[in-house]
Amino acid sequence: MTVVLAIVLAVAVIGIALLVAAGIWLFRDGTPRAARGSGNQLEEELRRAQTELRRARQLASLTDTFDLDELLSRVLQAAAVGAEADAAAVVLWTEGEPPLIKSMNLGPDEALPLLGAWRPEGSSRAVTIRYRFPGDSVGIDGVQMGVLLPLSADPDPPLGTVAVFWRRAADEPKDDQLAELEDLARTAGRAIENARRFGELRELADRDPLSGLHNRRYFHETLAHEVKRAHRYDRRLALIFFDLDDFKAINEEIGHLGGDGVLAEVAQRLRSVVRGADIPCRVGGDEFAVILPESSLDEAETFFQRLQLALAGQPIGRIPTLQVSAGIAELARDDDSTSLFRRVDQALYRAKRSGKGKVVAADEPEER
């Protein structure tokens, strides 16, 4: 046993001695022999790998969101960082609509003149522009140079332009930086097109096909959001819920297709009296609701009066007069979206019992 232990110790000592000798030989002058003359190369390879990883992450981040505003923010950030620029902007063109502009470290009013009326073609690549302004200098914050690129969504024509700007004297971007920007613009173009299509599909899913108003699902989701917002910022919020009086008799008189036409016309006249911030919805059948942000109970009642005038202005199809009954309510401190809707629903029920063309407030004492 002692002999075996001695042999093991001897082998260990010899192994350690060999390792020490190898270390002395490898690091004789403080630098590993295998790494001599290649340190700069390794550093360059590491830097290149880090750059490629950053680019891959930035491009991947453009494909994991369908929120257009968030997507454009990521495009601007990636473009400015990749080009080491001072500012960035993107403009999206839609036929018949004003351009959509989003910028970073640059005001929208400043961005559009810099982008000019340049409408890139499908084969366009990066364009470098040196800006000159009246006078001897461009000012301390004036943009001096920019690079414009088309946002391509092959095979479709470009959707718009993405640009980076320098407020300081700078050399034109190097070839690798331009290649990175062009790669970013191509990926961003496809991502923006996907986000737009997703938005169109979401809009269709949120719309009632008959009336063109928002549907029941959208109503309840939005009501919950608006209630939380009103509580958070201590804002007022009102809700009106109404339906058509004697709609069953109208369907029996003119048929269901005629009844659908009446509902579509009611929706059209409802849209004519809402404000920009109001949210009109068709909740189901002949029931409609309007969310009224920043509104009181009195303003909800005034809205009902405007709606009545719009409906009574002229006949709807073969219906000479059309009346609606409504319940209205204002958000209380202890309300959530469910309790607020329950209160306004009960108010509508009371309005229907009290006669045609009536509006009843949720907290109003019931008449005997």
N, C-alpha and C positions, 0 to 999 in steps of 0.2 A: 504494500500500500504506500509505503514511504517512497519507494523507487518510482512508482507511477506518478505520485504527486510532484516529485523532483523533475521528472520528465516534462510534465505539464507546465511547471513554472519556467523551465528552460525554454520551451517552445514559445511561451508568452513573451519572455524577455527578448528572444531573438526577433519575434514579430514586431515588438515595439521599436527595437533598434532599427529594423528595416524601414518602418514607417517614418521614423525621425530622419533617417538618412535620405529617404525619398523627398521628404518635406524640405530638407536643406537644399537638395538639388533643384527642386521645382521652384522654390522661392529664394534662390541664392541672392538676388539683388532686390528682393521685395516684390517682384512681379512674377506671377505664374508664367512658366515658359510657354505653355500652350496658348496663353493670352497675349504674349509679347507681340507687339506690332498689330494686334487685332482689336485692341481696346476701343479705338474710335469706331471701328466697323461694328462692334457689338452695340455700342451706344446708338449708332445710327439705325441699326436694325430694331433696337428696342423702341426708339423714337418713332420709327415708321410703323411698327406694330401698334403702338398706342394711338397714333393718328388714325390708322385704319379701324381700330376698335371704336374710337370716338365717332368716326363717320358712320360706321355700321349702326351704332346705337341711335344716332340722330335720324338716319333714314328709317330705321325700324319704328321710331317714335311717331313718324308721320302716318303710319298705317294702322295704329292701334286706337285711333279716335275718329268719330264721325261728327264731332262738334266742329263746325267750320271756323268759329272764332278761335278756339283752342288750337286748331291745326295751323291757322295762319300765324299765330304767335310762335309756334314751334318752328315754322319755316323762317320767320324773321330772325329768330335767335340763332338758328343753325347757319344761316347765310352770313350774318354779321361776324360770328365767331370764326367760321371757316375762312373768310376773307380778311380777318383782322380789321374790319371796317368800323366806322364811328356810328353809322345809322343804317337802317334798312327800311324798305317799303314794298308793299305788294298792292297791285291794282287788278281787280277782276272785272272783265267787261261782259255785260249781258245785253243782248239786243233789245232796244226800246227802253232800257232802264239806265239810270245814272251809274257811273262806275262805283264799285265797292273798294274803298281804300283803307288799308290798315298799315300802320307804320310803327317804328321803334326808334326812339330818340329823334323823332322828326314829326312835326305837326302835319295833319292831313292837308292843310292849305299850302304848306311848303312842299309836300311830297308830289302833288299832282303837277305843278309846273316843272319840277325836276324830271318827272317821267315823261312829260310832254304828251304829244298825241301819237307816240310811237306804238303802232299796232303790229306786233311781230307776226311774221309768216311762219308756216310750219317748219321751214328749213332754217329759220334764223338761229344764230348762235349768240354768244355773248357780245355785247357792244360796249366799248369803253368811251365815255364822254368826259371831256374837260369843259367845265362850266366857266363862262366869263360873264361878269356883271358890269354894269356901268360904273365908272370910277376907276381909281387906281388900285383899289383893293376890294376883296370880297367880304371884308368884315371879319371880326374875330371868330364868329361861329358860322360863316358862310361855307356852303358845300363847294368843294373845289373839283372833285372828281367822282364819277359814278360808273358802275358797271350794270347794264340792263340785260336781262335774260328772259326769254319766253317761258311761260308756264305751259309746257306741252302735255297733252293727253292723247298721244298717238293712238289711232290714226286721225283723231279729231283735230281741228285747228286749235291754236293756243287759246287758253282761257284768259290769259292776262299777262302781266309782267311782274317779275320780282327783281328788285334792284338793291344794291349796296352802295353806300356813299362814304366819302372821306371829307372831313372838315379841315383837314391838315394837308400839307404838301406830302404826297405819297407817290411811290413808284407804282406803275401799273401792275396788277396782279400777275404772279408767275403762272406758267402753264399748268402746273399741278393745282394751283388754287382755282384757276378758271375751269379746269376739268372737274374739280370737286363741286363748284357752283353749278355747272351744267348738269351734273349727275343729280344734285339736289333739286334743281328746277324740274327735271324730268319726273323724278319720284313725287315731288310736290304736286305737279300737274295731275298725275293719276290719282293721288290721294284726294285732291280737291274735287275732282270729278266724282269720285266715289262718295265723298261727303255730301255733295249736292244731290246726287241720286238718292242717297239714304234720306236726306231731308225731304225730298219730294215724296218718297214712299211713306215717310212718317206723317207728312201733311195729309196724304190721302187716307191714312189709317185714322187720323184724328178728325176727319171731316164726315159729316152726314151727307150721303150722296144726293138725297132729295132736296134738302134746303141749302146745302153749301155751308151751313154753320158748323161749329165744332160739335162733336157728338157727346154722348153721355159719359163715356170713359174719360175723355179729355176734360169735361166739366168737373167731374169729381176730383181728378188729379190737380187741376188748376185751382179749384176752390180750396183744397187742402194747402196748397202752396201759398195762396194769397192770405189765408187765415193766419198761417205761421208768420208771414211777412208783416201783416198788420199788427200782430201781437209783439213782434220783435222790435218794431220801430214806433210802436204806439200810434198807429195810423187808424183812420176810420175805414170801414168796409161795409157795404150794403149789398143786399141780394134781393132780386125780384124773381118770382116764380109764377108763371101764368099759363093758362090754357084757353082754348077757344070754347065759347059757350055754344052748346047745342051742336057740337061737331058730329055727333052720331047721326042726328037728323040731316045734317048737310050731306053726309056720305050717302044716306038713303035717298036723298032727293036728286043728287047729281052723279052718284056713283063714286067708286073708290078712286078712279083716275081723276075725276073732277075734284075730289077731296084732296088728292095729292097736289093738284094745281093750286088749290087754296092755301095749303101749307107752304108751298114754295113762294107764293106771293106774300104771305104773312112774313116769311123770313126776309124777303127783299125789303119790305117796309120797315121791319125791325132794324135792319142794317142802316136804314136811312136816318134813324134817330139816335143811334148809339154814338158815344164819343170815341176818340181814338184809344183811350185806355180801357173802355168797357169790353167785356168778353161775352158775346151772345152765343148761346148754345141751344141746340134742340135736344132735350133730355129724353124724349120718347113720345111716339104718337103725336098728339096735338099739344104736348107740353113743352114749354120753352123756359129758359132761365137766362138771366143776365147778371154777371158778377160786376159790381160797381166799385172799383177801388177808389179810395179817398173820397167816399160819399157817405152822406148821412141818411137817416130815414126820410127826412123831408125831401131830399134830392131824389130818393128812390120813388117817392110818390109823384114828384114832378116828372120823372121819366115815364111813369105809367100814363100820365096825362098826355105827354107828347106821343106816346105809342097809340093811345086812343084816337087822337087827331089824325095820325097817319093812316090808321085803318079806316076811319070814317070819311076820309077825303074823297074817295071814289069807290064805287062798287068793286068787289073782287069776283070776277067772272059773273056767274048768274046769281051771286049772293048780294042782294042790295045793301044790307047792313050786316056787319060782323062785329060782335062784341067779345071781349076777353075779360076773364076774372083773374085777379092776381093776389098773391100774398107777398108782403115785403118784410124785411127784417134788417136790423143793423147789428153788427158783431158786438157781442157782450164780452166782458172780461173773462168769463168762465166758459165761453164757447170754444168748441173745436169745430171742424168742418161738418162733422156728423150732426152735432146738436144745432148748429146754425141752419142746416138744410132741413132738419126735422121741424124746427120752429116755423120756417117759411112755408113748409109743406102743410102744416096744420093751419096756418093763416090762409092759405089758398082754399083749403077745405071749408073754412068758415066763410070765406068770400063766396064760394059756390052756393052755400046754404042760404046766404042773405039775399041772393038775387043775381041778375046778370049785370055784367059791366062794372063790377065793384072791385075795390082794392081794400085789403084789410092788413093792418100792421100786426106783427107777431105779438107785441105786448099790449095791443089795444084791448080794453075790456069787451067781452062778448055781449052783444045786445040780446035782450030777452025778447 
